[in-house]
Amino acid sequence: MNYVYLLTAIAFEVVATSALKETDGFTRFWPAVITIIGYGLAFYFLSLPLRTMPVGIIYAIWSGAGIVFITAIGWLWFRQSLDLAAVIGIALILAGVLVVNLFSKTLSH
């Protein structure tokens, strides 16, 4: 169940961060509401796996996955360009998240 909570936290964080771009400095009401609620729910769901899993590992997965998804949304939705260095950096972050999930023994403790 911890991974369901973590994936839910990531999803809410990605929605909130995407909406944050649309708030125009918190001058637009609905994007601001979505941002605030999204971050609140993201942190709530992030807190649930932290009851039994290491904070460093959970945060690495949450932030790494969030970075990858937000970058993809920025590229697809907001038409933000990515140069080769950005693509390589994002690939390395994704690789790090995969290594932690697939090979780390820390999660089993």
Protein Blocks (a to p, Z undefined) as FASTA:
>chain_A
ZZmmmmmmmmmmmmmmmmmmmnnoolafklmmmmmmmmmmmmmmmmmmmmmpcfklmmmm
mmmmmmmmmmmmmmmmnopacdfklmmmmmmmmmmmmmmmmmmmklmZZ
